[in-house]
Amino acid sequence: MASFLKDLGKIISEKAEVVAKKTGEVADVVVKKTEQTVEVQKIKNQIYVMQRNNDRDYRDIGKMVYDKFKNGEGADAEYIELCDAIAEREVAIAKAKEEMAKVKGLDVCPECASHIEPDAVFCPKCGAKVEDCDCEEDVEVVFEEE
């Protein structure tokens, strides 16, 4: 009986070690996913602010154009500063989206900027072919006529 209890204690101890190890691994995954989620949310907030600023500048450009039209004036270089700011933010937004995709372990579609799997051949959103495909060979799709 003592031998049985000793063996049982050993088995329980081994199983407890396995459970503790698995619990630690799960905790590590949860911490990593939480950090990833926080980083993604920070980037999404940055993108939102830049897009909101672009929307404001689009509105201001439209107001300027309309005011000039209403006053019978021609268009001039007043819009260049706003257009430059919008263009800079569009580049920053694209970079932020690429950074967010990288945090998620994804790539960005060159056409629509959607997040795609790294091994994608075509974008699932817009259908664009991903040129940086590491495909071993091109696959030709043949449709038979009925």
C-alpha positions as CSV (number, residue, x, y, z in Angstrom):
1,M,0.0,0.0,0.0
2,A,2.8,2.4,0.8
3,S,4.4,1.7,-2.6
4,F,1.1,2.4,-4.3
5,L,0.7,5.7,-2.4
6,K,4.3,6.6,-3.2
7,D,3.7,5.9,-6.9
8,L,0.4,7.8,-6.8
9,G,2.1,10.8,-5.2
10,K,4.8,10.8,-7.9
11,I,2.1,10.7,-10.7
12,I,0.2,13.5,-9.1
13,S,3.4,15.5,-8.7
14,E,4.3,15.0,-12.4
15,K,0.8,15.9,-13.5
16,A,0.9,19.0,-11.4
17,E,4.2,20.0,-13.0
18,V,2.6,19.6,-16.5
19,V,-0.4,21.6,-15.5
20,A,1.8,24.4,-14.1
21,K,3.9,24.4,-17.3
22,K,0.8,24.6,-19.5
23,T,-0.6,27.3,-17.3
24,G,2.6,29.3,-17.7
25,E,2.5,28.8,-21.5
26,V,-1.1,30.0,-21.7
27,A,-0.3,33.0,-19.5
28,D,2.6,33.9,-21.9
29,V,0.2,33.7,-24.9
30,V,-2.4,35.9,-23.2
31,V,0.2,38.5,-22.3
32,K,1.5,38.5,-25.9
33,K,-2.0,38.9,-27.3
34,T,-2.8,41.6,-24.9
35,E,0.3,43.6,-25.8
36,Q,-0.5,43.1,-29.5
37,T,-4.1,44.3,-29.0
38,V,-2.9,47.4,-27.1
39,E,-0.3,48.2,-29.9
40,V,-2.9,47.7,-32.6
41,Q,-5.4,50.0,-30.8
42,K,-2.7,52.7,-30.5
43,I,-2.1,52.6,-34.2
44,K,-5.9,52.6,-34.9
45,N,-6.2,55.7,-32.8
46,Q,-3.4,57.4,-34.7
47,I,-5.0,56.5,-38.0
48,Y,-8.4,57.9,-36.8
49,V,-6.9,61.2,-35.8
50,M,-5.1,61.6,-39.1
51,Q,-8.2,60.7,-41.1
52,R,-10.3,63.1,-39.0
53,N,-7.7,65.9,-39.8
54,N,-8.0,65.0,-43.5
55,D,-11.7,65.2,-43.4
56,R,-11.5,68.7,-41.7
57,D,-9.0,69.8,-44.4
58,Y,-11.2,68.5,-47.2
59,R,-14.1,70.5,-45.8
60,D,-12.0,73.6,-45.5
61,I,-10.8,73.2,-49.1
62,G,-14.4,72.9,-50.3
63,K,-15.4,76.0,-48.3
64,M,-12.5,78.0,-49.8
65,V,-13.4,76.9,-53.3
66,Y,-17.0,77.7,-52.8
67,D,-16.3,81.1,-51.2
68,K,-14.0,82.0,-54.1
69,F,-16.7,80.9,-56.6
70,K,-19.4,82.9,-54.7
71,N,-17.2,86.0,-54.8
72,G,-16.3,85.5,-58.5
73,E,-12.6,84.9,-57.7
74,G,-10.4,82.4,-59.4
75,A,-8.7,79.5,-57.6
76,D,-5.1,80.1,-56.4
77,A,-2.3,78.6,-54.3
78,E,-4.2,78.9,-51.0
79,Y,-5.1,75.2,-51.2
80,I,-1.6,73.9,-51.6
81,E,-0.8,74.0,-47.9
82,L,-3.9,71.9,-47.1
83,C,-3.3,69.5,-50.0
84,D,0.3,69.0,-48.8
85,A,-0.9,68.3,-45.3
86,I,-3.5,65.8,-46.6
87,A,-0.9,64.1,-48.8
88,E,1.5,63.8,-45.9
89,R,-1.2,62.3,-43.6
90,E,-2.2,59.8,-46.3
91,V,1.4,58.6,-46.5
92,A,1.5,58.4,-42.6
93,I,-1.8,56.5,-42.6
94,A,-0.5,54.0,-45.1
95,K,2.7,53.5,-43.0
96,A,0.6,53.1,-39.8
97,K,-1.6,50.5,-41.5
98,E,1.6,48.6,-42.6
99,E,2.9,48.8,-39.0
100,M,-0.4,47.5,-37.7
101,A,-0.3,44.6,-40.1
102,K,3.2,43.8,-39.0
103,V,2.1,43.8,-35.4
104,K,-0.6,41.3,-36.4
105,G,1.8,39.2,-38.5
106,L,0.0,40.2,-41.7
107,D,0.9,41.9,-45.0
108,V,-0.9,44.8,-46.7
109,C,-2.6,44.5,-50.1
110,P,-0.8,46.9,-52.5
111,E,-4.1,47.9,-54.1
112,C,-6.6,48.4,-51.3
113,A,-4.4,48.4,-48.2
114,S,-6.4,45.6,-46.6
115,H,-4.6,43.3,-44.2
116,I,-3.9,39.9,-45.9
117,E,-2.2,36.7,-44.9
118,P,1.6,36.7,-45.6
119,D,1.2,33.7,-48.0
120,A,-1.8,35.2,-49.9
121,V,-1.6,35.1,-53.7
122,F,-4.7,37.3,-54.1
123,C,-6.3,39.9,-51.8
124,P,-9.5,38.4,-50.5
125,K,-11.1,41.9,-50.4
126,C,-10.3,43.4,-53.8
127,G,-9.0,40.4,-55.7
128,A,-5.7,42.0,-56.6
129,K,-2.8,39.7,-57.3
130,V,0.0,40.0,-54.7
131,E,3.2,40.4,-56.7
132,D,5.5,39.4,-53.9
133,C,4.1,35.9,-53.9
134,D,6.7,33.2,-52.9
135,C,4.8,30.7,-55.1
136,E,6.9,27.8,-56.3
137,E,5.1,27.9,-59.7
138,D,2.3,29.9,-61.3
139,V,-1.0,28.0,-61.5
140,E,-3.0,28.3,-64.6
141,V,-6.7,28.2,-64.2
142,V,-8.6,26.7,-67.1
143,F,-12.4,26.9,-67.4
144,E,-14.1,24.4,-69.5
145,E,-17.0,25.5,-71.7
146,E,-20.2,23.5,-71.3
